[in-house]
Amino acid sequence: MTVSQNKKAPYHFGEKLRSVRERKGYTLKVVAQRAGVSESLVSQIERNRVSPAIDTLLALAEVLDINLEFLFEEYRKKHPVEIIGAEERRSVEEDGVRYEEIVHPNSDDGSHTMESYLITIPPHSQTHRGSYGHIGRETGFVLSGKGELHYEQNVYPIKAGDGISFSAGAPHVLVNNGDQELKAVWTVTPSQRFNKQD
């Protein structure tokens, strides 16, 4: 097992590990033996003198019965905002309809993942993916153009400035029946089209 000999560990797991160890009444020696590492290594990790390799960290977490969310809570608090630059934006095209990702879905959100994108629908075209419905909810805001939302057996006229929200479980299609592009910002939860690891 390798250890990064940084003078200062970038993320401070040490205090949390030591606190849990002491609360459980375990000595450094007991934890080290059960995790299969040296006692001095555990001591250095607890004092944030070194950053543990991921396998070492997982072994310590298992020995101490620590939830990984608890260990990485500090990291998540330091990175609460994600900004996607225009040059990093991913896009896909389906049957002439263009989807440009605004934010990445975050897999840490589990079943509550959310994706947001800019939809551009050419004149006399429509979306297709929602035509059978899917789990979750969708909201949208029409930036320009006009068209219709076909939802179940109903047809709703939409135009620039309109906000839209609906359960995605029923069949739904956005239709551009005008002569100009229809552009809208769309948010779907849970995410359907983009995955962060793609």
Secondary structure, 3 states (H helix, E strand, C coil): CCCECCCCCCCCCHHHHHHHHHHHCCCHHHHHHHHCCCHHHHHHHHCCCCECCHHHHHHHHHHHCCCHHHHCHHHHHHCCCCCCCHHHCCEEEECCEEEEEEECCCHHHHHHCCEEEEEEECCCEECCHHHHCCCCEEEEEEEECEEEEEECCEEEEEECCCEEEEECCCCEEEEECCCCCEEEEEEEECCCCCCCCC
